[in-house]
Amino acid sequence: HSLSLPEMRVKQDAIPGMTIPVFFTPTMTSSVFLEAIKGTAREGMGYEISCAQLCGNTHLRMKGYLTVHEENGFESWLDEQAAELEEEADDWGDDDDW
């Protein structure tokens, strides 16, 4: 396999059994990027993340889209997610239940 973020010029082979750190810094958020690609064939698709190494019959399905937020927007989203998880939490594991 090979991690690819083509719009960010990032590509790193994955080697079985090895941890390979990858560092990159996006230069624009997803909303700015989406605005920049309006009118192109990629309009509305965002930052692509995919496998760049032909790896089998389902290689074509190994892609998705990466969302880049401003730091403060990300912190707000993270707080919302944490609150939602707290609401959905069940009582399993309480000592009284055992």
TILUM-183992 format. One record per atom (N, C-alpha, C, O, CB): residue number from 1; residue in one letter; atom name; x negated, y, z. Coordinates in steps of 0.1 Angstrom, whole numbers, plus 2048, in hexadecimal, padded with zeros to 3 digits. Last residue first. Glycine has a CB too. Layout:
+------+------+------+-----+-----+-----+
: resi : resn : name :   x :   y :   z :
+------+------+------+-----+-----+-----+
:  NUM :    a :   CA :   X :   Y :   Z :
...
+------+------+------+-----+-----+-----+
***
This chain:
+------+------+------+-----+-----+-----+
: resi : resn : name :   x :   y :   z :
+------+------+------+-----+-----+-----+
:   98 :    w :    N : 8E0 : 7D2 : 98C :
:   98 :    w :   CA : 8DA : 7C5 : 98D :
:   98 :    w :    C : 8DD : 7C0 : 99B :
:   98 :    w :    O : 8D8 : 7B5 : 99E :
:   98 :    w :   CB : 8CA : 7C6 : 98B :
:   97 :    d :    N : 8EB : 7EB : 98C :
:   97 :    d :   CA : 8F1 : 7E1 : 984 :
:   97 :    d :    C : 8EB : 7D3 : 986 :
:   97 :    d :    O : 8F1 : 7C9 : 981 :
:   97 :    d :   CB : 8F0 : 7E5 : 975 :
:   96 :    d :    N : 8DB : 7FB : 99C :
:   96 :    d :   CA : 8E7 : 7F7 : 9A1 :
:   96 :    d :    C : 8EE : 7EC : 999 :
:   96 :    d :    O : 8F6 : 7E4 : 99F :
:   96 :    d :   CB : 8F1 : 802 : 9A2 :
:   95 :    d :    N : 8C6 : 801 : 98B :
:   95 :    d :   CA : 8C3 : 7F7 : 995 :
:   95 :    d :    C : 8D0 : 7F2 : 99B :
:   95 :    d :    O : 8D1 : 7E6 : 99F :
:   95 :    d :   CB : 8BB : 7FD : 9A0 :
:   94 :    d :    N : 8CC : 804 : 968 :
:   94 :    d :   CA : 8CE : 80A : 976 :
:   94 :    d :    C : 8CC : 7FF : 980 :
:   94 :    d :    O : 8D1 : 7F4 : 97E :
:   94 :    d :   CB : 8DC : 811 : 977 :
:   93 :    g :    N : 8CC : 7F7 : 951 :
:   93 :    g :   CA : 8BF : 7F9 : 957 :
:   93 :    g :    C : 8C0 : 800 : 965 :
:   93 :    g :    O : 8B6 : 801 : 96C :
:   93 :    g :   CB : 8B6 : 801 : 94F :
:   92 :    w :    N : 8E4 : 809 : 93F :
:   92 :    w :   CA : 8DD : 7FC : 941 :
:   92 :    w :    C : 8D0 : 800 : 948 :
:   92 :    w :    O : 8C9 : 80A : 945 :
:   92 :    w :   CB : 8DB : 7F5 : 933 :
:   91 :    d :    N : 8F4 : 81E : 93A :
:   91 :    d :   CA : 8F0 : 81C : 947 :
:   91 :    d :    C : 8E8 : 810 : 94A :
:   91 :    d :    O : 8E5 : 80C : 955 :
:   91 :    d :   CB : 8FB : 81D : 951 :
:   90 :    d :    N : 8EA : 82F : 91B :
:   90 :    d :   CA : 8F3 : 827 : 923 :
:   90 :    d :    C : 8ED : 825 : 931 :
:   90 :    d :    O : 8E2 : 82A : 934 :
:   90 :    d :   CB : 8F5 : 819 : 91C :
:   89 :    a :    N : 8EA : 84E : 909 :
:   89 :    a :   CA : 8E3 : 844 : 912 :
:   89 :    a :    C : 8ED : 83C : 91A :
:   89 :    a :    O : 8F7 : 841 : 91E :
:   89 :    a :   CB : 8D9 : 84B : 91B :
:   88 :    e :    N : 8F5 : 862 : 8FB :
:   88 :    e :   CA : 8F8 : 854 : 8F7 :
:   88 :    e :    C : 8F2 : 84A : 900 :
:   88 :    e :    O : 8F5 : 83E : 8FE :
:   88 :    e :   CB : 8F3 : 853 : 8E9 :
:   87 :    e :    N : 8EB : 879 : 908 :
:   87 :    e :   CA : 8F9 : 876 : 908 :
:   87 :    e :    C : 8FD : 868 : 904 :
:   87 :    e :    O : 906 : 862 : 90A :
:   87 :    e :   CB : 900 : 880 : 8FE :
:   86 :    e :    N : 8CF : 875 : 901 :
:   86 :    e :   CA : 8D4 : 875 : 90F :
:   86 :    e :    C : 8E3 : 872 : 910 :
:   86 :    e :    O : 8E7 : 86B : 919 :
:   86 :    e :   CB : 8D0 : 882 : 916 :
:   85 :    l :    N : 8D0 : 879 : 8E6 :
:   85 :    l :   CA : 8CC : 86C : 8EB :
:   85 :    l :    C : 8D0 : 86A : 8FA :
:   85 :    l :    O : 8D5 : 860 : 8FE :
:   85 :    l :   CB : 8BD : 869 : 8EA :
:   84 :    e :    N : 8D7 : 894 : 8E5 :
:   84 :    e :   CA : 8E0 : 88A : 8DF :
:   84 :    e :    C : 8DD : 87C : 8E5 :
:   84 :    e :    O : 8E6 : 874 : 8E8 :
:   84 :    e :   CB : 8DF : 88A : 8D0 :
:   83 :    a :    N : 8C0 : 89F : 8F0 :
:   83 :    a :   CA : 8CD : 8A1 : 8F7 :
:   83 :    a :    C : 8D7 : 896 : 8F2 :
:   83 :    a :    O : 8DE : 891 : 8FA :
:   83 :    a :   CB : 8D2 : 8AF : 8F5 :
:   82 :    a :    N : 8AD : 898 : 8DD :
:   82 :    a :   CA : 8AC : 893 : 8EA :
:   82 :    a :    C : 8B9 : 894 : 8F2 :
:   82 :    a :    O : 8BC : 88B : 8F9 :
:   82 :    a :   CB : 8A1 : 89B : 8F2 :
:   81 :    q :    N : 8B7 : 8A7 : 8C7 :
:   81 :    q :   CA : 8B6 : 898 : 8C6 :
:   81 :    q :    C : 8B5 : 892 : 8D4 :
:   81 :    q :    O : 8BC : 888 : 8D7 :
:   81 :    q :   CB : 8AA : 893 : 8BE :
:   80 :    e :    N : 8B4 : 8C1 : 8D0 :
:   80 :    e :   CA : 8C1 : 8BC : 8CD :
:   80 :    e :    C : 8C1 : 8AD : 8CD :
:   80 :    e :    O : 8CB : 8A7 : 8D2 :
:   80 :    e :   CB : 8C5 : 8C1 : 8BF :
:   79 :    d :    N : 897 : 8C2 : 8D2 :
:   79 :    d :   CA : 8A0 : 8C3 : 8DE :
:   79 :    d :    C : 8AE : 8BE : 8DC :
:   79 :    d :    O : 8B4 : 8B8 : 8E5 :
:   79 :    d :   CB : 8A0 : 8D2 : 8E2 :
:   78 :    l :    N : 891 : 8BF : 8B7 :
:   78 :    l :   CA : 88C : 8B5 : 8C1 :
:   78 :    l :    C : 895 : 8B6 : 8CE :
:   78 :    l :    O : 899 : 8AB : 8D3 :
:   78 :    l :   CB : 87E : 8B7 : 8C4 :
:   77 :    w :    N : 89B : 8D7 : 8AD :
:   77 :    w :   CA : 8A1 : 8CA : 8A8 :
:   77 :    w :    C : 89D : 8BF : 8B2 :
:   77 :    w :    O : 8A6 : 8B6 : 8B5 :
:   77 :    w :   CB : 89B : 8C6 : 89A :
:   76 :    s :    N : 88A : 8E9 : 8BA :
:   76 :    s :   CA : 899 : 8E9 : 8BC :
:   76 :    s :    C : 89F : 8DC : 8B8 :
:   76 :    s :    O : 8A8 : 8D7 : 8C0 :
:   76 :    s :   CB : 89F : 8F5 : 8B4 :
:   75 :    e :    N : 872 : 8E1 : 8AF :
:   75 :    e :   CA : 874 : 8E0 : 8BD :
:   75 :    e :    C : 883 : 8E1 : 8C1 :
:   75 :    e :    O : 887 : 8D9 : 8C9 :
:   75 :    e :   CB : 86C : 8EC : 8C5 :
:   74 :    f :    N : 876 : 8E8 : 894 :
:   74 :    f :   CA : 874 : 8DA : 898 :
:   74 :    f :    C : 877 : 8D8 : 8A7 :
:   74 :    f :    O : 87D : 8CE : 8AB :
:   74 :    f :   CB : 866 : 8D6 : 894 :
:   73 :    g :    N : 878 : 904 : 896 :
:   73 :    g :   CA : 883 : 8FC : 891 :
:   73 :    g :    C : 882 : 8ED : 895 :
:   73 :    g :    O : 88C : 8E7 : 898 :
:   73 :    g :   CB : 885 : 8FE : 882 :
:   72 :    n :    N : 85E : 909 : 89E :
:   72 :    n :   CA : 869 : 90C : 8A7 :
:   72 :    n :    C : 876 : 905 : 8A3 :
:   72 :    n :    O : 87D : 901 : 8AB :
:   72 :    n :   CB : 86B : 91B : 8A8 :
:   71 :    e :    N : 84F : 901 : 887 :
:   71 :    e :   CA : 84D : 8FA : 894 :
:   71 :    e :    C : 859 : 8FD : 89D :
:   71 :    e :    O : 85D : 8F4 : 8A4 :
:   71 :    e :   CB : 840 : 900 : 89A :
:   70 :    e :    N : 863 : 8FA : 869 :
:   70 :    e :   CA : 85B : 903 : 871 :
:   70 :    e :    C : 85A : 8FD : 87F :
:   70 :    e :    O : 862 : 8F5 : 883 :
:   70 :    e :   CB : 862 : 912 : 872 :
:   69 :    h :    N : 861 : 8D8 : 85B :
:   69 :    h :   CA : 868 : 8E4 : 861 :
:   69 :    h :    C : 85E : 8EE : 867 :
:   69 :    h :    O : 852 : 8EB : 869 :
:   69 :    h :   CB : 871 : 8DE : 86D :
:   68 :    v :    N : 863 : 8C2 : 841 :
:   68 :    v :   CA : 859 : 8CB : 849 :
:   68 :    v :    C : 861 : 8D7 : 84E :
:   68 :    v :    O : 867 : 8DE : 846 :
:   68 :    v :   CB : 84D : 8CF : 840 :
:   67 :    t :    N : 86B : 8A1 : 839 :
:   67 :    t :   CA : 870 : 8AF : 83C :
:   67 :    t :    C : 866 : 8B6 : 845 :
:   67 :    t :    O : 862 : 8B1 : 84F :
:   67 :    t :   CB : 87E : 8AE : 843 :
:   66 :    l :    N : 866 : 88B : 81E :
:   66 :    l :   CA : 861 : 891 : 82B :
:   66 :    l :    C : 867 : 89F : 82D :
:   66 :    l :    O : 867 : 8A7 : 823 :
:   66 :    l :   CB : 851 : 891 : 82B :
:   65 :    y :    N : 877 : 870 : 810 :
:   65 :    y :   CA : 874 : 87E : 810 :
:   65 :    y :    C : 870 : 883 : 81E :
:   65 :    y :    O : 876 : 87F : 828 :
:   65 :    y :   CB : 880 : 886 : 80A :
:   64 :    g :    N : 86B : 851 : 800 :
:   64 :    g :   CA : 875 : 859 : 808 :
:   64 :    g :    C : 871 : 868 : 807 :
:   64 :    g :    O : 869 : 86C : 7FE :
:   64 :    g :   CB : 875 : 854 : 817 :
:   63 :    k :    N : 865 : 830 : 7F4 :
:   63 :    k :   CA : 863 : 83F : 7F4 :
:   63 :    k :    C : 86E : 845 : 7FC :
:   63 :    k :    O : 878 : 83F : 7FF :
:   63 :    k :   CB : 864 : 844 : 7E5 :
:   62 :    m :    N : 865 : 814 : 7EA :
:   62 :    m :   CA : 85D : 81A : 7F5 :
:   62 :    m :    C : 85A : 829 : 7F3 :
:   62 :    m :    O : 84F : 82D : 7F0 :
:   62 :    m :   CB : 84F : 812 : 7F5 :
:   61 :    r :    N : 871 : 80A : 7D4 :
:   61 :    r :   CA : 87A : 80E : 7DF :
:   61 :    r :    C : 872 : 815 : 7EB :
:   61 :    r :    O : 878 : 81A : 7F4 :
:   61 :    r :   CB : 882 : 803 : 7E5 :
:   60 :    l :    N : 85D : 800 : 7C3 :
:   60 :    l :   CA : 865 : 80C : 7BF :
:   60 :    l :    C : 86D : 812 : 7CB :
:   60 :    l :    O : 870 : 81E : 7CB :
:   60 :    l :   CB : 86F : 808 : 7B4 :
:   59 :    h :    N : 855 : 7E8 : 7CF :
:   59 :    h :   CA : 84D : 7F4 : 7D0 :
:   59 :    h :    C : 855 : 801 : 7CD :
:   59 :    h :    O : 853 : 80B : 7D4 :
:   59 :    h :   CB : 841 : 7F3 : 7C7 :
:   58 :    t :    N : 861 : 7D0 : 7CE :
:   58 :    t :   CA : 868 : 7DB : 7D4 :
:   58 :    t :    C : 860 : 7E8 : 7D6 :
:   58 :    t :    O : 864 : 7F0 : 7DE :
:   58 :    t :   CB : 86E : 7D6 : 7E2 :
:   57 :    n :    N : 84D : 7BF : 7C3 :
:   57 :    n :   CA : 85A : 7C1 : 7BD :
:   57 :    n :    C : 862 : 7CD : 7C2 :
:   57 :    n :    O : 869 : 7D3 : 7BA :
:   57 :    n :   CB : 862 : 7B5 : 7BD :
:   56 :    g :    N : 82D : 7CF : 7CB :
:   56 :    g :   CA : 836 : 7C4 : 7CA :
:   56 :    g :    C : 843 : 7C8 : 7C3 :
:   56 :    g :    O : 845 : 7D3 : 7BE :
:   56 :    g :   CB : 839 : 7BF : 7D8 :
:   55 :    c :    N : 81C : 7E5 : 7CB :
:   55 :    c :   CA : 81B : 7DB : 7D6 :
:   55 :    c :    C : 825 : 7D0 : 7D6 :
:   55 :    c :    O : 826 : 7C8 : 7DF :
:   55 :    c :   CB : 81C : 7E2 : 7E3 :
:   54 :    l :    N : 80A : 7FF : 7BF :
:   54 :    l :   CA : 813 : 7F4 : 7BA :
:   54 :    l :    C : 812 : 7E8 : 7C4 :
:   54 :    l :    O : 807 : 7E2 : 7C4 :
:   54 :    l :   CB : 811 : 7F0 : 7AB :
:   53 :    q :    N : 807 : 81A : 7D3 :
:   53 :    q :   CA : 800 : 80E : 7CF :
:   53 :    q :    C : 80A : 803 : 7CB :
:   53 :    q :    O : 813 : 800 : 7D3 :
:   53 :    q :   CB : 7F6 : 808 : 7DA :
:   52 :    a :    N : 813 : 82F : 7DF :
:   52 :    a :   CA : 80D : 831 : 7D2 :
:   52 :    a :    C : 805 : 825 : 7CD :
:   52 :    a :    O : 7FE : 827 : 7C3 :
:   52 :    a :   CB : 803 : 83D : 7D4 :
:   51 :    c :    N : 831 : 833 : 7EF :
:   51 :    c :   CA : 826 : 82A : 7EE :
:   51 :    c :    C : 820 : 82C : 7E0 :
:   51 :    c :    O : 827 : 82C : 7D6 :
:   51 :    c :   CB : 82A : 81B : 7F1 :
:   50 :    s :    N : 83A : 855 : 7FA :
:   50 :    s :   CA : 83C : 848 : 7F3 :
:   50 :    s :    C : 830 : 840 : 7F4 :
:   50 :    s :    O : 825 : 844 : 7F9 :
:   50 :    s :   CB : 83F : 84B : 7E4 :
:   49 :    i :    N : 84D : 872 : 7FE :
:   49 :    i :   CA : 843 : 869 : 805 :
:   49 :    i :    C : 845 : 85B : 7FF :
:   49 :    i :    O : 850 : 856 : 7FF :
:   49 :    i :   CB : 845 : 869 : 814 :
:   48 :    e :    N : 853 : 892 : 7F1 :
:   48 :    e :   CA : 854 : 884 : 7EF :
:   48 :    e :    C : 849 : 87D : 7F7 :
:   48 :    e :    O : 83E : 881 : 7F8 :
:   48 :    e :   CB : 853 : 880 : 7E0 :
:   47 :    y :    N : 865 : 8AD : 7FD :
:   47 :    y :   CA : 857 : 8A7 : 7FC :
:   47 :    y :    C : 859 : 898 : 7FB :
:   47 :    y :    O : 85F : 892 : 804 :
:   47 :    y :   CB : 84F : 8AB : 809 :
:   46 :    g :    N : 883 : 8B2 : 7E8 :
:   46 :    g :   CA : 87A : 8B4 : 7F4 :
:   46 :    g :    C : 86C : 8AE : 7F2 :
:   46 :    g :    O : 869 : 8A9 : 7E7 :
:   46 :    g :   CB : 880 : 8AF : 800 :
:   45 :    m :    N : 898 : 8B2 : 7D5 :
:   45 :    m :   CA : 892 : 8A6 : 7DA :
:   45 :    m :    C : 889 : 8A7 : 7E6 :
:   45 :    m :    O : 886 : 89D : 7ED :
:   45 :    m :   CB : 88B : 89F : 7CF :
:   44 :    g :    N : 8A2 : 8C9 : 7C9 :
:   44 :    g :   CA : 8AA : 8C3 : 7D4 :
:   44 :    g :    C : 8A4 : 8B6 : 7DA :
:   44 :    g :    O : 8AA : 8B0 : 7E3 :
:   44 :    g :   CB : 8B7 : 8BF : 7CF :
:   43 :    e :    N : 892 : 8C4 : 7AA :
:   43 :    e :   CA : 89A : 8CD : 7B3 :
:   43 :    e :    C : 8A2 : 8C5 : 7BD :
:   43 :    e :    O : 8A9 : 8BB : 7B9 :
:   43 :    e :   CB : 8A4 : 8D5 : 7AA :
:   42 :    r :    N : 881 : 8B8 : 799 :
:   42 :    r :   CA : 880 : 8B3 : 7A7 :
:   42 :    r :    C : 889 : 8BB : 7B0 :
:   42 :    r :    O : 889 : 8BA : 7BC :
:   42 :    r :   CB : 872 : 8B4 : 7AC :
:   41 :    a :    N : 883 : 8C6 : 781 :
:   41 :    a :   CA : 888 : 8B8 : 781 :
:   41 :    a :    C : 889 : 8B3 : 790 :
:   41 :    a :    O : 890 : 8AA : 792 :
:   41 :    a :   CB : 880 : 8AF : 779 :
:   40 :    t :    N : 88B : 8E8 : 78B :
:   40 :    t :   CA : 882 : 8DD : 786 :
:   40 :    t :    C : 889 : 8D0 : 787 :
:   40 :    t :    O : 894 : 8CE : 78D :
:   40 :    t :   CB : 874 : 8DD : 78E :
:   39 :    g :    N : 89C : 8F9 : 798 :
:   39 :    g :   CA : 89B : 8FA : 78A :
:   39 :    g :    C : 891 : 8F0 : 783 :
:   39 :    g :    O : 890 : 8F0 : 777 :
:   39 :    g :   CB : 897 : 908 : 786 :
:   38 :    k :    N : 888 : 8FC : 7B5 :
:   38 :    k :   CA : 895 : 8FE : 7AF :
:   38 :    k :    C : 893 : 900 : 7A0 :
:   38 :    k :    O : 88A : 907 : 79B :
:   38 :    k :   CB : 89C : 90B : 7B4 :
:   37 :    i :    N : 870 : 8FB : 7C3 :
:   37 :    i :   CA : 872 : 8F2 : 7B8 :
:   37 :    i :    C : 880 : 8F2 : 7B2 :
:   37 :    i :    O : 883 : 8EA : 7A9 :
:   37 :    i :   CB : 870 : 8E4 : 7BD :
:   36 :    a :    N : 872 : 90F : 7D7 :
:   36 :    a :   CA : 868 : 910 : 7CD :
:   36 :    a :    C : 86A : 907 : 7C1 :
:   36 :    a :    O : 866 : 90A : 7B6 :
:   36 :    a :   CB : 85A : 90D : 7D3 :
:   35 :    e :    N : 886 : 905 : 7E8 :
:   35 :    e :   CA : 889 : 911 : 7E0 :
:   35 :    e :    C : 87F : 912 : 7D5 :
:   35 :    e :    O : 882 : 917 : 7CA :
:   35 :    e :   CB : 888 : 91D : 7EA :
:   34 :    l :    N : 878 : 8EF : 7F2 :
:   34 :    l :   CA : 885 : 8ED : 7EA :
:   34 :    l :    C : 888 : 8F9 : 7E2 :
:   34 :    l :    O : 88D : 8F8 : 7D7 :
:   34 :    l :   CB : 890 : 8E9 : 7F3 :
:   33 :    f :    N : 864 : 8FD : 801 :
:   33 :    f :   CA : 861 : 8F4 : 7F5 :
:   33 :    f :    C : 86D : 8F2 : 7EC :
:   33 :    f :    O : 86C : 8F3 : 7E0 :
:   33 :    f :   CB : 85B : 8E7 : 7FB :
:   32 :    v :    N : 874 : 909 : 814 :
:   32 :    v :   CA : 86C : 912 : 80B :
:   32 :    v :    C : 868 : 909 : 7FF :
:   32 :    v :    O : 869 : 90F : 7F3 :
:   32 :    v :   CB : 85F : 917 : 812 :
:   31 :    s :    N : 87D : 8F2 : 821 :
:   31 :    s :   CA : 887 : 8FC : 81B :
:   31 :    s :    C : 880 : 905 : 811 :
:   31 :    s :    O : 886 : 908 : 807 :
:   31 :    s :   CB : 88E : 904 : 826 :
:   30 :    s :    N : 866 : 8E6 : 82A :
:   30 :    s :   CA : 86E : 8DF : 820 :
:   30 :    s :    C : 878 : 8E9 : 81A :
:   30 :    s :    O : 87A : 8E8 : 80D :
:   30 :    s :   CB : 876 : 8D4 : 826 :
:   29 :    t :    N : 84B : 8FE : 82D :
:   29 :    t :   CA : 856 : 8F5 : 833 :
:   29 :    t :    C : 85E : 8EF : 827 :
:   29 :    t :    O : 85C : 8F3 : 81B :
:   29 :    t :   CB : 85F : 8FE : 83C :
:   28 :    m :    N : 829 : 8FD : 822 :
:   28 :    m :   CA : 836 : 903 : 822 :
:   28 :    m :    C : 840 : 8F9 : 828 :
:   28 :    m :    O : 83F : 8ED : 827 :
:   28 :    m :   CB : 83A : 907 : 814 :
:   27 :    t :    N : 812 : 8EF : 826 :
:   27 :    t :   CA : 811 : 8FE : 825 :
:   27 :    t :    C : 81E : 904 : 824 :
:   27 :    t :    O : 81F : 911 : 824 :
:   27 :    t :   CB : 808 : 901 : 819 :
:   26 :    p :    N : 80A : 8D5 : 83D :
:   26 :    p :   CA : 812 : 8DA : 832 :
:   26 :    p :    C : 811 : 8E9 : 832 :
:   26 :    p :    O : 80F : 8F0 : 83C :
:   26 :    p :   CB : 821 : 8D6 : 834 :
:   25 :    t :    N : 7ED : 8C5 : 843 :
:   25 :    t :   CA : 7F4 : 8D0 : 847 :
:   25 :    t :    C : 7FD : 8D6 : 83C :
:   25 :    t :    O : 7F7 : 8DB : 832 :
:   25 :    t :   CB : 7EB : 8DB : 84D :
:   24 :    f :    N : 7E2 : 8A4 : 84C :
:   24 :    f :   CA : 7E5 : 8AE : 842 :
:   24 :    f :    C : 7ED : 8B9 : 849 :
:   24 :    f :    O : 7F4 : 8B7 : 853 :
:   24 :    f :   CB : 7ED : 8A8 : 836 :
:   23 :    f :    N : 7D1 : 886 : 852 :
:   23 :    f :   CA : 7D5 : 893 : 857 :
:   23 :    f :    C : 7D7 : 89C : 84B :
:   23 :    f :    O : 7D0 : 89C : 841 :
:   23 :    f :   CB : 7C9 : 899 : 85F :
:   22 :    v :    N : 7D3 : 864 : 85B :
:   22 :    v :   CA : 7D5 : 86E : 850 :
:   22 :    v :    C : 7D9 : 87B : 855 :
:   22 :    v :    O : 7E2 : 87C : 85D :
:   22 :    v :   CB : 7DF : 868 : 845 :
:   21 :    p :    N : 7C1 : 848 : 867 :
:   21 :    p :   CA : 7C8 : 855 : 869 :
:   21 :    p :    C : 7C8 : 85D : 85D :
:   21 :    p :    O : 7BF : 85D : 855 :
:   21 :    p :   CB : 7C2 : 85C : 875 :
:   20 :    i :    N : 7C6 : 827 : 864 :
:   20 :    i :   CA : 7BF : 832 : 85D :
:   20 :    i :    C : 7C7 : 83F : 85F :
:   20 :    i :    O : 7D2 : 841 : 85A :
:   20 :    i :   CB : 7BE : 82E : 84E :
:   19 :    t :    N : 7C1 : 809 : 872 :
:   19 :    t :   CA : 7C8 : 815 : 874 :
:   19 :    t :    C : 7C0 : 820 : 86E :
:   19 :    t :    O : 7B4 : 822 : 871 :
:   19 :    t :   CB : 7CA : 818 : 884 :
:   18 :    m :    N : 7C3 : 7E9 : 862 :
:   18 :    m :   CA : 7BC : 7F5 : 866 :
:   18 :    m :    C : 7C5 : 801 : 868 :
:   18 :    m :    O : 7CF : 802 : 862 :
:   18 :    m :   CB : 7B2 : 7F8 : 85B :
:   17 :    g :    N : 7D3 : 7D4 : 859 :
:   17 :    g :   CA : 7CB : 7D2 : 866 :
:   17 :    g :    C : 7C3 : 7DE : 86A :
:   17 :    g :    O : 7BD : 7DE : 874 :
:   17 :    g :   CB : 7C2 : 7C7 : 864 :
:   16 :    p :    N : 7D1 : 7DD : 837 :
:   16 :    p :   CA : 7D7 : 7D4 : 841 :
:   16 :    p :    C : 7CD : 7D2 : 84D :
:   16 :    p :    O : 7C1 : 7CF : 84C :
:   16 :    p :   CB : 7DA : 7C6 : 83C :
:   15 :    i :    N : 7CE : 7FE : 82F :
:   15 :    i :   CA : 7C7 : 7F1 : 82F :
:   15 :    i :    C : 7CC : 7E9 : 83A :
:   15 :    i :    O : 7CC : 7ED : 846 :
:   15 :    i :   CB : 7B7 : 7F4 : 830 :
:   14 :    a :    N : 7DB : 816 : 819 :
:   14 :    a :   CA : 7DD : 80E : 825 :
:   14 :    a :    C : 7D6 : 801 : 824 :
:   14 :    a :    O : 7D8 : 7FA : 81B :
:   14 :    a :   CB : 7ED : 80D : 828 :
:   13 :    d :    N : 7CD : 833 : 80B :
:   13 :    d :   CA : 7D0 : 825 : 80A :
:   13 :    d :    C : 7D2 : 81F : 818 :
:   13 :    d :    O : 7CC : 824 : 822 :
:   13 :    d :   CB : 7C4 : 81E : 803 :
:   12 :    q :    N : 7DC : 852 : 808 :
:   12 :    q :   CA : 7D3 : 84A : 810 :
:   12 :    q :    C : 7D7 : 83C : 80F :
:   12 :    q :    O : 7E2 : 838 : 811 :
:   12 :    q :   CB : 7D4 : 84F : 81F :
:   11 :    k :    N : 7E0 : 873 : 7FE :
:   11 :    k :   CA : 7E1 : 865 : 7FA :
:   11 :    k :    C : 7D7 : 85D : 802 :
:   11 :    k :    O : 7CB : 861 : 803 :
:   11 :    k :   CB : 7DF : 864 : 7EA :
:   10 :    v :    N : 7ED : 893 : 7F8 :
:   10 :    v :   CA : 7E9 : 88A : 802 :
:   10 :    v :    C : 7EB : 87C : 7FD :
:   10 :    v :    O : 7F5 : 878 : 7F7 :
:   10 :    v :   CB : 7F0 : 88B : 810 :
:    9 :    r :    N : 7F8 : 8AA : 7EC :
:    9 :    r :   CA : 7EB : 8A5 : 7E8 :
:    9 :    r :    C : 7E5 : 89C : 7F2 :
:    9 :    r :    O : 7D8 : 89C : 7F5 :
:    9 :    r :   CB : 7E1 : 8B1 : 7E5 :
:    8 :    m :    N : 811 : 8B1 : 7F1 :
:    8 :    m :   CA : 807 : 8B6 : 7FB :
:    8 :    m :    C : 7F9 : 8B1 : 7F7 :
:    8 :    m :    O : 7F0 : 8B4 : 7FF :
:    8 :    m :   CB : 80B : 8B2 : 809 :
:    7 :    e :    N : 81F : 8A4 : 7DE :
:    7 :    e :   CA : 820 : 8B3 : 7DE :
:    7 :    e :    C : 816 : 8B9 : 7E8 :
:    7 :    e :    O : 812 : 8C5 : 7E6 :
:    7 :    e :   CB : 82E : 8B8 : 7E2 :
:    6 :    p :    N : 81A : 889 : 7E4 :
:    6 :    p :   CA : 814 : 88F : 7D8 :
:    6 :    p :    C : 814 : 89E : 7D9 :
:    6 :    p :    O : 80B : 8A5 : 7D4 :
:    6 :    p :   CB : 81B : 88B : 7CC :
:    5 :    l :    N : 812 : 876 : 7FA :
:    5 :    l :   CA : 81A : 882 : 7FB :
:    5 :    l :    C : 815 : 88B : 7F0 :
:    5 :    l :    O : 80D : 894 : 7F2 :
:    5 :    l :   CB : 818 : 889 : 80A :
:    4 :    s :    N : 80E : 853 : 7FF :
:    4 :    s :   CA : 80D : 85F : 7F6 :
:    4 :    s :    C : 817 : 86A : 7F9 :
:    4 :    s :    O : 823 : 867 : 7FB :
:    4 :    s :   CB : 80F : 85A : 7E7 :
:    3 :    l :    N : 7FE : 837 : 80B :
:    3 :    l :   CA : 806 : 842 : 80E :
:    3 :    l :    C : 804 : 84E : 805 :
:    3 :    l :    O : 7F8 : 851 : 802 :
:    3 :    l :   CB : 804 : 847 : 81D :
:    2 :    s :    N : 7FD : 818 : 7FD :
:    2 :    s :   CA : 7F6 : 824 : 7FD :
:    2 :    s :    C : 800 : 830 : 800 :
:    2 :    s :    O : 809 : 832 : 7F8 :
:    2 :    s :   CB : 7EF : 827 : 7F0 :
:    1 :    h :    N : 7F8 : 7F4 : 800 :
:    1 :    h :   CA : 800 : 800 : 800 :
:    1 :    h :    C : 7F7 : 80C : 800 :
:    1 :    h :    O : 7EB : 80C : 802 :
:    1 :    h :   CB : 80A : 800 : 80C :
+------+------+------+-----+-----+-----+
***
